[in-house]
Amino acid sequence: MKRAGRGVRRALTEALREAVRSGRLTPGTRLPSSRRLAAELGVARNTMAAAYGDLVAEGWLTARAGSGTLVTDTMLTWPALARAAAEPSGELRYDLIPGSPDLTAFPRAAWLKATRRALTAAPDDAFGYGDPRGRSELRAALADHLAQARGVHTSPDHILICAGVSHGLQILGEVLAGRRARSVAVEPYAPDRYRGLLAAASLETLPLPWDPHGTDPVPPEGTDAVLLTPAHQFPLGTTLQRDRRTAVVDWARRTGGLVLDDDYDGEFQFDHQSVGALQGLAPDCVVYLGTASNTLAPGLRLAWMALPPALAEEAVAAKGQIDSCEVLSQLTMAEFITSGAYGRHLRAARRRYRDRRDSLVTALARHAPKVQVTGTSAGLHTVLSLPSGAEQGVLQSAARQGLRVAGLSRYRHARSRHAMPDALVVGYGTPSDAVWPQALSALMGILS
Amino acid sequence: MKRAGRGVRRALTEALREAVRSGRLTPGTRLPSSRRLAAELGVARNTMAAAYGDLVAEGWLTARAGSGTLVTDTMLTWPALARAAAEPSGELRYDLIPGSPDLTAFPRAAWLKATRRALTAAPDDAFGYGDPRGRSELRAALADHLAQARGVHTSPDHILICAGVSHGLQILGEVLAGRRARSVAVEPYAPDRYRGLLAAASLETLPLPWDPHGTDPVPPEGTDAVLLTPAHQFPLGTTLQRDRRTAVVDWARRTGGLVLDDDYDGEFQFDHQSVGALQGLAPDCVVYLGTASNTLAPGLRLAWMALPPALAEEAVAAKGQIDSCEVLSQLTMAEFITSGAYGRHLRAARRRYRDRRDSLVTALARHAPKVQVTGTSAGLHTVLSLPSGAEQGVLQSAARQGLRVAGLSRYRHARSRHAMPDALVVGYGTPSDAVWPQALSALMGILS
């Protein structure tokens, strides 16, 4: 039996994985371009590109600006893995890698209380194979909460529960590929992992332009969709301005394109009047993506999409015939929201993270006045600009002190024409309240 | 950009889905063979076959013995969907479709107690992005429990938590395809869904032969793997005999093939000395698959695989870089097992289902002495033989009475040479204790 393209792609990814595992390809090694390697191996170029995409999605490879595709330096990859990998060495003192809230602040007592109520109230059929969209109680609670908190216009019927934003993007990648979409415009700086998930669905990612006001979100003609973090751009920290919101919605209406509104940090806006979700402007052509990973804990594996009605059925089909998400956490989350506990938790979390950001700004003004904080006052991370060429040196010096931070350059789309100045991305949400002052002081030690 | 094979496959599946959704293809319609349709559309045959496989996996199509591939009659598909579809009509009185335990018996109080302990004891990092294999507490608890209860030889390092046996088979399908496997031998009668999941990974499923002792499990030369339910064959209810266990393990050792031991109903053996898992005979070439879906509740989305050490890394990679399973249910399940609550729950459940089976056998002897119960005394379902040609009539008569049962023929592999006599598959585990006597009496009304 002749192997189809998919078999070739699998064989390629496996061969590359094996090469990394065995150490034949060492971390940091630069791979040939997918075009060149495809020519050498006599396989189709898009199959090779898809294989690279799979491996980026899985974290084996990293697409890096200017240097093409590299074997991932595991110390600087997906935060959880990086942390797990660091445990045995015992050298990590402070973790400021963005992407996780303060896990010591998980509201255990309130969550247990909500679990008790949810377990008591659940109808028997809740324990069975569920509606593939997720539990109706949670979809109803979210429709209300998101309308109030984020200006999202949706109905419980068009909400799809998923196991994380990555899972949501995987589903949307399948939906887009099923509609014969070919390309998705993305922000020039964004997590590698998201680009990889889209590439794994055979979608090309096109970097959007960037100017001092932030991302110019209107994609080139012929693009099928655009993925944005309008509330608080990850990692650059800007908020998408009003005229640009209108412009990207106009683009979607004009071309039939789809906007993916990843409402990253949408619940954590500190100083200014909270900006609502882009989805509220055009629920018929914007998908809203939200998650409990940043507001509560990644371990809950709870995220949600509000879908344009015309897309809902395809997205449910792509999720699969049975609900793959655990039901009790869904029922507990529904109870947590409707009882008001989620609102209280969010207010406390907003205070916690605003205080941390404030203390970071104050400390910098005193100890490192040349380092600028960029982006709006929001979220769990911020960007600290560095002198040109300083990024690698600062990262190395931080590593020697047992302080883990991310450099901005690792988030750059390999084909972006825009290169931001050197900078650190500091996740001030990750440490506990007890550890944060010491982590901050260690960071000042490196920057001052 | 030319579309790769995968794009063609997506376009084909979407076109067929749309035809079903729009009603152009009505339930029960027979589709042309994948070979013929591929020729007509000018696409590769294996792409067409993979598209059919996808749609069988998703439940849109059904592969049926003798009649090729049909548009699924939703009334007789995946139990959850069948039930959900039936709710609005209000006509369903008794549900005896196999595939679900008695959901009213979920041990809510004991589960809440375990949740409280788990939430109190959890380290902070449990709430983060976890080990892709699943929580270590649960893997350790399972390694002990499975050794004692099922004779499984494994270590926590080689256990992989997944969100159901379907998720496990999806992972194994990817692993096999990554190793360039082409075919998996399967039992001649088995859930369509499992065949579909393997087909979606471009694996051909080959039906094994059947004789009065049950499945002959030794696959033809050149087969890469074999999927079996050795403890209690689903749906036929036989237990794989000792000499055949040895024979299939010998095959695996001789050829390097893989045995997938789906320990369906392994915890529910009633009369005889409990037969251990096949995996215990050869942990180096058998994958063990177990689940809480039948012992506790499908809504937990908790299942587990014990993997041959040589396979573990590939399976973890196929699962993905982050744990997609909710963490609190994992920690709660670990606590539920180690506290002894799971053992108590299993003993009570065993009594419940044994009593139901006994009452069914007694009622048949009295009211329908010609109907024979086949299979060993185990599990949540049994097979009732019917006079030749009676199956469809009995199903229709059951439906008129608001009684839902499955016919045996729907589980047959389309290419199996063996056709079992007409029979019903009765899931006596599904109703509540309160409803069971009435459901039993309604069943007798149809059979007598």
Interface residues (C-beta under 8 A of the other chain):
Chain A: M1 K2 R3 A4 G5 R6 G7 R9 R10 A11 T13 E14 R17 R21 A44 N46 T47 A50 E58 G59 W78 P79 A80 L81 R83 A84 S100 L103 T104 F106 R108 W111 L112 T115 R116 L119 T120 A122 D124 D125 A126 F127 G128 Y129 G130 D131 A163 G164 S166 H167 E174 A177 G178 R179 R180 R182 R193 S202 E204 A297 P298 G299 L300 R301 L302 E313 E314 A317 G320 Q321 I322 D323 S324 C325 E326 V327 L328 S329 S432
Chain B: M1 K2 R3 A4 G5 R6 G7 R9 R10 A11 T13 E14 R17 R21 A44 N46 T47 A50 E58 G59 W78 P79 A80 L81 R83 A84 S100 L103 T104 F106 R108 W111 L112 T115 R116 L119 T120 A122 D124 D125 A126 F127 G128 Y129 G130 D131 A163 G164 S166 H167 E174 A177 G178 R179 R180 R182 R193 S202 E204 L296 A297 P298 G299 L300 R301 L302 E313 E314 A317 G320 Q321 I322 D323 S324 C325 E326 V327 L328 S329 S432
